[in-house]
Amino acid sequence: MPRLLALLALLLPLSAQAETLEIPLGQQGASSIDLPQRGASQRSVLERFGLADEEHAPVGKPPITRWDYREFSVYFEYDHVINSVRHHQPRTAPSKE
């Protein structure tokens, strides 16, 4: 038991040196983009946002289709939006001199 306590006493200062990693979850993509809302039709998305940069073929049952735009993707079940997701916009790393 005394050896265990001595070992813990030696390891405690090491944990105090750790860095905290913070990930800003709510800061993906430009917040000014108005995304297609759940339930909207493919036709209304097409009219409002234009042709997608890439359209993926339906997959699974029910069929799920994905349209990729430059800053976001839209997921459809049959012909209605089930989700819209902003693409991650990496921040430029500071230059190392």
Long-range contacts (C-beta under 8 A, 24 or more apart in sequence): 28-86, 28-87, 28-88, 28-89, 29-71, 29-72, 29-86, 29-87, 29-88, 29-89, 30-71, 30-86, 30-89, 33-71, 33-72, 33-86, 35-72, 35-74, 35-84, 35-85, 35-86, 36-74, 36-81, 36-84, 37-81, 37-84, 38-81, 38-82, 38-83, 38-84, 39-80, 39-81, 40-80, 40-81, 41-79, 41-80, 41-81, 42-76, 42-79, 42-80, 42-81, 43-79, 45-74, 45-81
